[in-house]
């Protein structure tokens, strides 16, 4: 009888263990979702908006933002960047067709084959720059965001 009780206890201990969350089926599914901006830098030349810690509040006005990654294919997401300013309409812009590839740790987001971000489904570290053909100035977009 004691052996039966011990056996039942052991079996119930193993069967009641929490299982891991199921793995996402695709790379795009793994990174899709809404993230809160924790830092943001955007602009070119002397006209750069640089907010090292978000949300940022000054004189009663708060700046915050979100990043939305929307799955459009198994290996592709569209990105919507939204900045919100107290008392004003939110400002948004989109980056469409970012390729998502599995890396050794997490995922990479690519624009035209160039790695621009690392993501793991909980955090995004994004860093992209290019030269403006008209002005020769460097356009920068950098941010960190977390779920």
N, C-alpha and C positions, 0 to 999 in steps of 0.2 A: 504494500500500500504506500509506504514512504517513497519507494522508487517511482511509483506512478505519479505522486504529487510533485516530486523533483522533476520528472520528465515533462509534466504539464507546465511547470513553472519555466523551464528552459525553453520549451517550444513557444510559449506565449511571449517570452522576452525577445526571441528572435523575430517572431511575426509582428510584434508591435513596434519594431524599430522604424523610424521615419525613413522613407525612401528619398533619394535625391530628386530634385525637380527634373522633369523630362528635358532632354537636350532639344534645343530649337532645331527645326527641320532644315532651315536654310540660313545662310550668313546674313541676309537682309532681315530675316525674322529675329535673329539674335540681337541686333542693334536697334531695331525699330522701337519707337516710343517717344515720350516727351521728357526732355531734360531741362533742368534749371541752370541758367548761366551763373557761374561763380566768378568769372573774369571775362573781359571783352576788350578787344582792340580792333579798330577798323578805320581806314582812311588812307590818305596819301599825302606825301610832302609834309607841310606844316599843319594840314587840316586832318588831324587824327583824333578820334575819340578813343581814349585809353582809360578803362575802368578796371583797376587791378583787383577789386573785390566787389562782388555784387550780391545782393542788392546794395545800391549806393544811395545814401540820403544826404542832401545838403539843402539848407534853408527850407525845410519842410517838403521838399520835392524828392521823390524816390525814382530811381531808374532800376528796372529789373528786366529780365528777359527769359525767353525759353527757346529751345531748339527742338523742332519736331523732325523726326526721321520717319518717313512713310515708305513702307515697302511697296515697290512697283514691279519687282521681279525677284526671282530667287537670289540674285546677286546684285541688285540695284535698289537704291533708296533715293528719294527726293528729300531735300532738307529745306525746312522753313525756319528762318531766323526771325524772331519777333522781339522787339524792344518796347517796353512799356514805360511811359513817363507819366507821373502823377498829374491828373487833370487834362491829359491830352489823349488823342487817339493813338493806339499802338502803331508802330512802324514795322513793316514786315518786308522781307525779301527772300527769294527762293534760289536755291542751287539745285538744279535738276540733274538726274542721271549719275549720281555718285556710285561708282562700283564698290562693292563690299567683297573683300577677300579674307579668308581665314589665314591667320598668322600663327606663329608658334604660341604666342600668348595673346589671345583676343583676336581682333579683326582690324583690318586696315581699310580706310576709305580713300578712294582714288578719283582724281579728276584727270581725264585724258592720260591715264597710265601713271600719273605722278601721285605718290603717297602724300596725302594732305592731313590725315588724321588717324589716330589710334582710338579704338573703341572696344569696350568689353561688355556692353549691355547695361552697365551701370554708370560709366564715365566716358566722356569724349574729350580728347585733347586735339584741337584743330589748329593747323598752322599753314597758311597759304599766302603766297605773295606773287605778284607778277608786275611787269613793267607796262605802264600805260603807253601805248603806241603813239598817242597824240602829244603827250606832255613829257614823256620820258621819266615821269615820277613812278616810284614804287608804290603799288597798292597793296595794303596789308589787311588780312583778316585772320585774327587769332582769337581763340576762346577756349575756356575750359567749362564743361557742363557736367552735371550729375543728376541722376534720377532721384 
